[in-house]
């Protein structure tokens, strides 16, 4: 079960209530995306086949997502160092959340609980008003970036 369309998007925070870090070691918050739509794509592990394909798909379509006022954010429970290497290897210019305690993944229904070990491959589209536009459960890594772009208005 996912998030409900129209509900306010959960804050990005770790289990202690602090903003999680990105692959650059910087805190991230939805407040910095005010007035923009945001897609958070959750992936199980950095530098694996499906996760790489999905990330490369989003990176290649980034200018077209920007035309639709959509910012892309990736999220996994990998540590900063691993996500930093993943971003560098693939030329990702969007942030990757390092959700090491799975608090963001649990809040966004990408993981059932903090003991899950990793997030499921899901995505959440947040509207410019901060509300959930759509929850995408168990997406296809290769096809989802282009499918979603075609669906966006």
N, CA, C and O of each residue as an XYZ file, in Angstrom:
612
protein
N       0.843     -1.179      0.000
C       0.000      0.000      0.000
C       0.887      1.239      0.000
O       1.902      1.282      0.694
N       0.508      2.231     -0.767
C       1.325      3.422     -0.886
C       0.694      4.632     -0.247
O      -0.278      4.529      0.501
N       1.250      5.761     -0.548
C       0.723      7.028     -0.060
C      -0.534      7.394     -0.841
O      -0.735      6.933     -1.965
N      -1.365      8.216     -0.242
C      -2.635      8.592     -0.848
C      -2.512      9.918     -1.591
O      -1.949     10.884     -1.075
N      -3.040      9.949     -2.793
C      -3.064     11.182     -3.575
C      -3.743     12.280     -2.764
O      -4.815     12.074     -2.195
N      -3.107     13.444     -2.719
C      -3.658     14.588     -2.007
C      -3.144     14.760     -0.592
O      -3.275     15.842     -0.019
N      -2.558     13.712     -0.009
C      -2.019     13.881      1.342
C      -0.699     14.642      1.264
O      -0.004     14.604      0.249
N      -0.365     15.335      2.357
C       0.872     16.108      2.394
C       2.064     15.151      2.389
O       2.063     14.151      3.108
N       3.064     15.453      1.591
C       4.261     14.609      1.509
C       4.992     14.621      2.848
O       5.163     15.680      3.451
N       5.425     13.451      3.316
C       6.195     13.407      4.559
C       7.492     14.209      4.432
O       8.077     14.304      3.353
N       7.921     14.775      5.542
C       9.201     15.489      5.566
C      10.331     14.497      5.308
O      10.227     13.319      5.648
N      11.391     14.980      4.714
C      12.589     14.164      4.541
C      13.381     14.264      5.835
O      13.975     15.304      6.122
N      13.393     13.196      6.612
C      14.171     13.219      7.850
C      14.594     11.808      8.229
O      13.956     10.822      7.860
N      15.693     11.744      8.978
C      16.166     10.449      9.445
C      15.418     10.072     10.720
O      14.500     10.778     11.137
N      15.805      8.971     11.331
C      15.089      8.488     12.514
C      15.236      9.411     13.720
O      14.499      9.273     14.696
N      16.176     10.346     13.662
C      16.356     11.314     14.751
C      15.685     12.645     14.447
O      15.766     13.581     15.242
N      15.018     12.733     13.291
C      14.321     13.962     12.916
C      15.170     14.960     12.155
O      14.701     16.050     11.830
N      16.409     14.607     11.867
C      17.305     15.500     11.122
C      17.168     15.230      9.626
O      16.804     14.125      9.224
N      17.460     16.239      8.798
C      17.429     15.998      7.351
C      18.475     14.951      6.968
O      19.588     14.975      7.492
N      18.135     14.041      6.067
C      19.133     13.070      5.617
C      20.181     13.752      4.743
O      19.976     14.866      4.259
N      21.295     13.074      4.550
C      22.361     13.613      3.704
C      22.224     13.085      2.284
O      21.702     11.995      2.051
N      22.706     13.883      1.348
C      22.786     13.441     -0.041
C      24.149     12.788     -0.263
O      24.976     12.720      0.646
N      24.363     12.317     -1.472
C      25.645     11.705     -1.842
C      26.794     12.708     -1.771
O      27.962     12.317     -1.786
N      26.468     13.999     -1.695
C      27.496     15.038     -1.562
C      27.777     15.366     -0.096
O      28.595     16.234      0.207
N      27.088     14.662      0.815
C      27.270     14.908      2.242
C      26.521     16.123      2.743
O      26.799     16.614      3.838
N      25.573     16.618      1.960
C      24.800     17.812      2.327
C      23.384     17.416      2.730
O      22.812     16.491      2.153
N      22.804     18.118      3.734
C      21.420     17.817      4.107
C      20.455     18.213      2.987
O      20.714     19.146      2.227
N      19.342     17.485      2.902
C      18.342     17.765      1.876
C      16.972     17.886      2.530
O      16.653     17.179      3.487
N      16.172     18.798      1.991
C      14.829     19.049      2.507
C      13.908     19.372      1.344
O      14.347     19.944      0.346
N      12.639     19.013      1.462
C      11.676     19.366      0.416
C      11.458     20.872      0.340
O      11.026     21.379     -0.696
N      11.749     21.591      1.415
C      11.566     23.048      1.418
C      12.382     23.718      0.317
O      11.971     24.749     -0.215
N      13.522     23.148     -0.026
C      14.351     23.747     -1.079
C      13.766     23.518     -2.472
O      14.286     24.041     -3.458
N      12.692     22.742     -2.554
C      12.014     22.483     -3.829
C      10.628     23.124     -3.866
O       9.791     22.751     -4.689
N      10.388     24.075     -2.986
C       9.075     24.728     -2.916
C       8.684     25.283     -4.283
O       9.487     25.930     -4.954
N       7.444     25.022     -4.686
C       6.946     25.505     -5.967
C       7.294     24.614     -7.144
O       6.918     24.911     -8.278
N       8.012     23.516     -6.891
C       8.371     22.572     -7.955
C       7.757     21.215     -7.652
O       7.508     20.868     -6.497
N       7.521     20.469     -8.700
C       7.144     19.076     -8.524
C       8.434     18.292     -8.303
O       9.483     18.632     -8.849
N       8.340     17.250     -7.505
C       9.512     16.438     -7.174
C       9.156     14.970     -7.363
O       8.115     14.508     -6.896
N      10.019     14.250     -8.044
C       9.881     12.803     -8.126
C      11.001     12.190     -7.301
O      12.180     12.418     -7.574
N      10.630     11.411     -6.293
C      11.621     10.650     -5.532
C      11.524      9.203     -5.998
O      10.488      8.556     -5.850
N      12.618      8.709     -6.561
C      12.650      7.298     -6.985
C      13.515      6.528     -5.998
O      14.669      6.880     -5.753
N      12.947      5.493     -5.449
C      13.617      4.658     -4.460
C      14.212      3.444     -5.166
O      13.562      2.814     -6.000
N      15.452      3.129     -4.821
C      16.128      1.991     -5.451
C      16.817      1.152     -4.378
O      17.291      1.693     -3.379
N      16.873     -0.167     -4.578
C      17.406     -1.058     -3.549
C      18.904     -0.915     -3.267
O      19.309     -0.885     -2.105
N      19.721     -0.826     -4.302
C      21.174     -0.777     -4.113
C      21.849      0.011     -5.228
O      21.546     -0.170     -6.407
N      22.761      0.883     -4.838
C      23.550      1.637     -5.815
C      24.436      0.689     -6.617
O      24.895     -0.336     -6.113
N      24.663      1.052     -7.862
C      25.595      0.354     -8.758
C      25.184     -1.072     -9.115
O      26.031     -1.883     -9.492
N      23.904     -1.384     -9.000
C      23.401     -2.670     -9.477
C      22.685     -2.425    -10.802
O      22.371     -1.282    -11.136
N      22.428     -3.485    -11.551
C      21.896     -3.352    -12.905
C      20.635     -2.519    -13.027
O      20.610     -1.539    -13.771
N      19.585     -2.897    -12.302
C      18.316     -2.180    -12.404
C      18.409     -0.751    -11.906
O      17.858      0.165    -12.517
N      19.107     -0.561    -10.799
C      19.232      0.782    -10.221
C      20.019      1.701    -11.155
O      19.682      2.874    -11.319
N      21.060      1.157    -11.756
C      21.844      1.935    -12.711
C      21.002      2.294    -13.927
O      21.018      3.441    -14.375
N      20.269      1.329    -14.464
C      19.430      1.589    -15.640
C      18.394      2.672    -15.352
O      18.164      3.554    -16.179
N      17.774      2.603    -14.184
C      16.759      3.596    -13.842
C      17.382      4.980    -13.678
O      16.854      5.966    -14.193
N      18.495      5.054    -12.969
C      19.166      6.332    -12.774
C      19.650      6.949    -14.074
O      19.492      8.149    -14.298
N      20.242      6.121    -14.934
C      20.703      6.598    -16.242
C      19.514      7.075    -17.072
O      19.617      8.061    -17.802
N      18.394      6.379    -16.958
C      17.179      6.804    -17.661
C      16.721      8.181    -17.216
O      16.387      9.028    -18.045
N      16.703      8.406    -15.903
C      16.306      9.725    -15.401
C      17.306     10.798    -15.820
O      16.907     11.888    -16.229
N      18.607     10.499    -15.721
C      19.621     11.486    -16.092
C      19.483     11.883    -17.554
O      19.565     13.066    -17.883
N      19.276     10.916    -18.427
C      19.140     11.207    -19.853
C      17.922     12.049    -20.187
O      17.919     12.785    -21.173
N      16.887     11.940    -19.361
C      15.643     12.684    -19.602
C      15.517     13.922    -18.719
O      14.484     14.591    -18.727
N      16.566     14.224    -17.958
C      16.505     15.332    -16.996
C      16.064     16.658    -17.618
O      15.229     17.339    -17.023
N      16.582     17.060    -18.788
C      16.122     18.328    -19.376
C      14.620     18.322    -19.679
O      13.952     19.346    -19.535
N      14.100     17.186    -20.091
C      12.671     17.099    -20.405
C      11.830     17.112    -19.131
O      10.726     17.657    -19.121
N      12.348     16.516    -18.060
C      11.654     16.612    -16.769
C      11.656     18.064    -16.289
O      10.656     18.544    -15.755
N      12.771     18.758    -16.478
C      12.860     20.166    -16.071
C      11.840     21.019    -16.819
O      11.272     21.949    -16.246
N      11.604     20.710    -18.089
C      10.586     21.434    -18.864
C       9.203     21.283    -18.243
O       8.344     22.148    -18.415
N       8.990     20.200    -17.531
C       7.704     19.937    -16.884
C       7.736     20.334    -15.407
O       6.842     19.973    -14.641
N       8.779     21.085    -15.011
C       8.933     21.578    -13.642
C       9.024     20.440    -12.624
O       8.506     20.546    -11.512
N       9.688     19.354    -13.019
C       9.858     18.209    -12.126
C      11.341     18.038    -11.811
O      12.169     17.886    -12.709
N      11.659     18.067    -10.515
C      13.018     17.780    -10.053
C      13.097     16.305     -9.686
O      12.138     15.739     -9.159
N      14.222     15.692     -9.960
C      14.429     14.268     -9.698
C      15.346     14.094     -8.492
O      16.376     14.758     -8.377
N      14.952     13.190     -7.596
C      15.769     12.833     -6.433
C      15.766     11.313     -6.316
O      14.702     10.695     -6.347
N      16.934     10.707     -6.182
C      17.028      9.276     -5.931
C      17.173      9.020     -4.442
O      17.607      9.904     -3.703
N      16.816      7.820     -3.991
C      16.926      7.497     -2.568
C      17.179      6.010     -2.370
O      16.437      5.169     -2.876
N      18.235      5.697     -1.628
C      18.516      4.316     -1.217
C      19.123      4.363      0.177
O      19.420      5.438      0.697
N      19.303      3.199      0.776
C      19.917      3.193      2.104
C      21.437      3.037      2.036
O      22.081      2.732      3.040
N      21.997      3.244      0.862
C      23.453      3.194      0.726
C      24.095      4.387      1.435
O      23.496      5.461      1.496
N      25.308      4.212      1.971
C      26.004      5.324      2.623
C      26.482      6.364      1.605
O      26.494      6.121      0.398
N      26.869      7.508      2.118
C      27.308      8.629      1.282
C      28.375      8.186      0.281
O      28.274      8.502     -0.904
N      29.386      7.466      0.739
C      30.496      7.078     -0.131
C      30.021      6.228     -1.310
O      30.457      6.435     -2.443
N      29.138      5.283     -1.044
C      28.666      4.390     -2.112
C      27.784      5.150     -3.100
O      27.917      4.969     -4.311
N      26.882      5.998     -2.597
C      26.044      6.781     -3.504
C      26.865      7.823     -4.260
O      26.549      8.141     -5.406
N      27.914      8.359     -3.634
C      28.783      9.322     -4.325
C      29.482      8.641     -5.503
O      29.573      9.212     -6.590
N      29.970      7.431     -5.286
C      30.620      6.687     -6.370
C      29.612      6.352     -7.469
O      29.936      6.441     -8.653
N      28.399      5.969     -7.088
C      27.322      5.655     -8.031
C      27.007      6.872     -8.896
O      26.883      6.758    -10.116
N      26.879      8.035     -8.263
C      26.584      9.269     -9.002
C      27.730      9.619     -9.951
O      27.497      9.986    -11.102
N      28.956      9.507     -9.469
C      30.119      9.853    -10.296
C      30.260      8.904    -11.486
O      30.506      9.346    -12.608
N      30.105      7.605    -11.243
C      30.231      6.599    -12.309
C      29.242      6.837    -13.447
O      29.536      6.560    -14.610
N      28.072      7.354    -13.095
C      26.991      7.483    -14.070
C      26.674      8.920    -14.471
O      25.753      9.156    -15.253
N      27.429      9.879    -13.941
C      27.226     11.278    -14.305
C      25.917     11.869    -13.811
O      25.371     12.778    -14.436
N      25.403     11.355    -12.681
C      24.142     11.877    -12.159
C      24.335     13.293    -11.634
O      25.267     13.560    -10.876
N      23.454     14.192    -12.040
C      23.509     15.577    -11.571
C      22.371     15.886    -10.607
O      22.243     17.019    -10.143
N      21.550     14.900    -10.306
C      20.471     15.069     -9.327
C      20.925     14.456     -7.999
O      21.804     13.593     -7.984
N      20.334     14.895     -6.887
C      20.759     14.374     -5.587
C      20.303     12.939     -5.343
O      19.252     12.509     -5.816
N      21.120     12.220     -4.596
C      20.786     10.878     -4.128
C      20.743     10.929     -2.605
O      21.746     11.237     -1.962
N      19.587     10.629     -2.034
C      19.446     10.620     -0.578
C      20.080      9.347     -0.032
O      19.844      8.250     -0.539
N      20.886      9.512      1.007
C      21.525      8.387      1.680
C      20.709      8.069      2.931
O      21.008      8.541      4.028
N      19.688      7.269      2.739
C      18.695      6.931      3.768
C      19.176      5.723      4.567
O      18.550      4.663      4.548
N      20.288      5.895      5.265
C      20.963      4.761      5.888
C      20.138      4.062      6.964
O      20.365      2.883      7.235
N      19.193      4.757      7.579
C      18.350      4.105      8.589
C      16.946      3.789      8.057
O      16.070      3.374      8.817
N      16.738      3.985      6.758
C      15.474      3.704      6.061
C      14.287      4.539      6.549
O      13.143      4.202      6.244
N      14.528      5.609      7.291
C      13.421      6.424      7.801
C      12.626      7.078      6.670
O      11.396      7.118      6.719
N      13.319      7.589      5.655
C      12.626      8.203      4.514
C      11.875      7.124      3.743
O      10.723      7.324      3.359
N      12.513      5.994      3.518
C      11.878      4.893      2.781
C      10.616      4.404      3.480
O       9.615      4.127      2.819
N      10.647      4.294      4.792
C       9.466      3.866      5.548
C       8.375      4.932      5.453
O       7.211      4.604      5.227
N       8.739      6.202      5.622
C       7.750      7.289      5.559
C       7.063      7.352      4.204
O       5.890      7.713      4.112
N       7.793      6.999      3.153
C       7.250      7.052      1.792
C       6.756      5.686      1.291
O       6.492      5.514      0.101
N       6.636      4.732      2.197
C       6.111      3.398      1.881
C       6.949      2.669      0.827
O       6.425      1.886      0.035
N       8.246      2.935      0.832
C       9.164      2.217     -0.051
C       9.782      1.026      0.672
O      10.349      0.137      0.037
N       9.673      1.008      1.994
C      10.132     -0.114      2.811
C       9.100     -0.327      3.915
O       8.537      0.642      4.425
N       8.844     -1.580      4.292
C       7.821     -1.835      5.306
C       8.211     -1.364      6.702
O       7.358     -0.934      7.478
N       9.499     -1.446      7.021
C       9.995     -0.991      8.320
C      11.512     -0.854      8.239
O      12.129     -1.210      7.235
N      12.100     -0.333      9.313
C      13.535     -0.043      9.313
C      14.401     -1.300      9.270
O      15.591     -1.217      8.965
N      13.824     -2.457      9.570
C      14.608     -3.694      9.534
C      14.576     -4.361      8.156
O      15.139     -5.442      7.981
N      13.931     -3.734      7.189
C      13.764     -4.329      5.855
C      15.092     -4.522      5.119
O      15.193     -5.386      4.248
N      16.094     -3.740      5.455
C      17.398     -3.885      4.815
C      17.603     -3.044      3.573
O      18.733     -2.673      3.256
N      16.524     -2.738      2.865
C      16.628     -1.907      1.663
C      15.235     -1.448      1.255
O      14.223     -1.981      1.712
N      15.212     -0.449      0.388
C      13.945      0.058     -0.151
C      13.511     -0.793     -1.331
O      14.336     -1.418     -1.997
N      12.231     -0.810     -1.578
C      11.695     -1.416     -2.794
C      11.799     -0.402     -3.925
O      11.973      0.793     -3.685
N      11.692     -0.882     -5.144
C      11.769     -0.013     -6.314
C      10.399      0.630     -6.544
O       9.570      0.112     -7.291
N      10.185      1.759     -5.889
C       8.939      2.514     -6.035
C       9.301      3.966     -6.318
O      10.474      4.336     -6.278
N       8.305      4.779     -6.602
C       8.535      6.210     -6.828
C       7.326      6.987     -6.330
O       6.209      6.470     -6.282
N       7.570      8.227     -5.964
C       6.511      9.103     -5.475
C       6.650     10.454     -6.167
O       7.716     11.069     -6.147
N       5.559     10.905     -6.778
C       5.525     12.224     -7.405
C       4.833     13.179     -6.450
O       3.688     12.962     -6.054
N       5.542     14.239     -6.087
C       5.030     15.255     -5.171
C       4.735     16.506     -5.983
O       5.567     16.952     -6.773
N       3.555     17.067     -5.787
C       3.159     18.262     -6.519
C       3.844     19.509     -6.000
O       4.444     19.497     -4.925
N       3.754     20.579     -6.763
C       4.346     21.860     -6.377
C       3.745     22.384     -5.075
O       4.342     23.226     -4.404
N       2.562     21.884     -4.722
C       1.898     22.283     -3.478
C       2.321     21.426     -2.289
O       1.804     21.610     -1.187
N       3.250     20.494     -2.492
C       3.744     19.646     -1.411
C       2.878     18.433     -1.125
O       3.114     17.718     -0.150
N       1.885     18.195     -1.958
C       0.996     17.048     -1.763
C       1.358     15.916     -2.727
O       1.917     16.150     -3.799
N       1.033     14.706     -2.331
C       1.297     13.541     -3.165
C       0.418     13.612     -4.409
O      -0.806     13.701     -4.310
N       1.049     13.571     -5.575
C       0.303     13.494     -6.837
C       0.052     12.042     -7.205
O      -1.043     11.671     -7.628
N       1.091     11.223     -7.036
C       0.917      9.812     -7.366
C       2.013      8.975     -6.716
O       3.161      9.397     -6.580
N       1.610      7.775     -6.323
C       2.524      6.775     -5.776
C       2.629      5.659     -6.806
O       1.613      5.145     -7.274
N       3.846      5.286     -7.158
C       4.080      4.243     -8.155
C       4.742      3.054     -7.464
O       5.912      3.130     -7.088
N       4.019      1.976     -7.295
C       4.548      0.793     -6.628
C       5.215     -0.152     -7.607
O       4.696     -0.403     -8.695
N       6.360     -0.672     -7.220
C       7.099     -1.673     -7.989
C       7.197     -1.340     -9.478
O       6.584     -1.999    -10.318
N       7.966     -0.324     -9.781
C       8.129      0.126    -11.163
C       9.176     -0.712    -11.904
O      10.008     -1.371    -11.280
N       9.127     -0.680    -13.219
C      10.109     -1.345    -14.070
C      11.286     -0.389    -14.264
O      11.118      0.699    -14.817
N      12.463     -0.786    -13.816
C      13.633      0.095    -13.822
C      13.979      0.633    -15.203
O      14.300      1.813    -15.343
N      13.918     -0.207    -16.215
C      14.298      0.224    -17.563
C      13.263      1.158    -18.185
O      13.626      2.094    -18.897
N      12.005      0.919    -17.929
C      10.942      1.630    -18.636
C      10.358      2.826    -17.895
O       9.831      3.744    -18.523
N      10.444      2.825    -16.580
C       9.737      3.835    -15.798
C      10.110      5.286    -16.118
O       9.204      6.105    -16.265
N      11.396      5.651    -16.236
C      11.702      7.066    -16.500
C      10.986      7.616    -17.734
O      10.433      8.714    -17.680
N      10.986      6.882    -18.834
C      10.321      7.346    -20.061
C       8.804      7.262    -19.942
O       8.096      8.149    -20.418
N       8.294      6.197    -19.307
C       6.842      6.053    -19.139
C       6.265      7.200    -18.321
O       5.229      7.765    -18.672
N       6.942      7.539    -17.230
C       6.444      8.626    -16.389
C       6.482      9.950    -17.142
O       5.522     10.718    -17.093
N       7.575     10.219    -17.833
C       7.686     11.467    -18.586
C       6.534     11.597    -19.577
O       5.949     12.673    -19.705
N       6.205     10.526    -20.271
C       5.112     10.550    -21.248
C       3.768     10.817    -20.577
O       2.865     11.395    -21.184
N       3.644     10.395    -19.332
C       2.389     10.544    -18.592
C       2.217     11.951    -18.001
O       1.089     12.401    -17.794
N       3.317     12.639    -17.731
C       3.253     13.953    -17.081
C       2.633     15.003    -17.987
O       2.819     14.998    -19.204
N       1.893     15.899    -17.360
C       1.290     17.012    -18.108
C       2.012     18.290    -17.791
O       1.659     19.345    -18.318
